[in-house]
Amino acid sequence: MDKFVVETSPNLQGSIRVSGAKNSVLIIMAASLLAEGECVIEDVPNLLDVHVMIDLLRSLGSEVHYDIEKEQLTTKVIDPTITDASYELTNRMRASIVVMGPLLARRKRANVALPGGCPIGARPIDLHLKGFRRLGVNVEIGHGYVEGRVDGDMHGNTIYLDFPSVGATENILMAATLAKGTTIIENAAQEPEITDLASFLTKMGANISGAGTSTIRIKGVEKLKGVRHQVIPDRIEAGTYMVASVITKSKIFVDNVLPTHLRPLISKLEEAGVIITPEGNGLYVDARNGYKGVDITTLPYPGFPTDMQAQFMAMLTVCEGVHRIRETIFENRFMYVNELMRMGAKINIDGSSAMVSGVNHLEGAQVKSTDLRAGAALILAGLVAKGKTEVFEIHHVDRGFVSIEKKLQSIGANIKRVQG
Ligand code: EPZ
């Protein structure tokens, strides 16, 4: 079993480059199923999840080539008659459910294995299915699969999301692009990845307005063509490396970011006394004078992102005072706290809140990643812990971070990957 071995790493320095966004590229790859013609996607990060989505697209009749060096992926639908997504593939990545929208729109049928839960929560898809039904899809669930069928044409409708679900917004948005008439998604998710998807679909010929706000309007069109698209930078990867600078009280440059996507993180870090200076395509993160603790509540965008909750928790474990983190998005996203406590952190969980009492220092220990962001948080903790930290179950980390150990080594971190 591979592991990361992390040792104390004071004074990080230099520049670290952010890759394309995982949660944008996966959905854009799914959206390529809508295109008649070839799509070329740029800044595609070499992540485990990208390779799962490549296998899924191929199983659904697309020809896919991925040039890892150029970070460029070309994909073209060769056989638009396949409508079954296998359990073997969808079970490897729950985000696979987002192929349903494109398949229903273009192939009028989709039979996808129900996504399992995962360590952070049950991850239901009721809002996805509510949207599909409102568009005229017959939805049936049985034998661990969800099957959608369209008799005739999908028709536009108004869909209110009880919760601004990212995946449901994306699935419904894609399904509506080829429906007859206008669809309005109310209480839609506003994450930058939604805006990136809408920009890709619009280039393909879709008629979309309001992406990035809570109301998205889609006017159905006849067909969509293949296009070239560059994926936005990964705001969560960027935030993770910003926290690496803060927790080690360093100054580093984080390159290839869109500051507007980082507003909640920049605001919180400045509240903690960190000096953030945008320059060119990146920003300097300077915590050489130390930092104060802050309270965090995770919220849908533009609120503080749940995917940065664990990284901030690591940061708070070694700063003075008692601070609170409230997780409002997922019901079980504190699993990794036990691992931090094995490193000497003092954290008290009460339902969806965690109270963190700062300690003088953490101690290196053997710990395991419980989800991809938690694994990154444990690495960050290892950068300041006294002694050696070994992080196991690192396949989770490789799902969401491109060569995290190489990128951290490039700014002076003592981390190495050891084949198990
Ligand atoms: C996306 O997941 C991201 N994944 C997650 O990133 C991210 O944490 C999450 O959005 C929130 O920002 C991808 O984009 C591939 P949701 P998604 O639907 O779409 C409830 C990472 O670390 N809900 O917004 O699954 C759900 O239970 C991953 O990169 C319903 O109740 O998130 C959860 O409590 C982790 N019914 C909340 O909404 C539904 O039909 C947020 O889920 C759908 C969701």
Residues whose N, C-alpha, C, O or C-beta is under 5 A from the ligand:
A	BS01	EPZ	N23 A95 R123 P124 I125 D126 L127 H128 F163 P164 S165 V166 G167 A168 T306 D307 I329 F330 R373
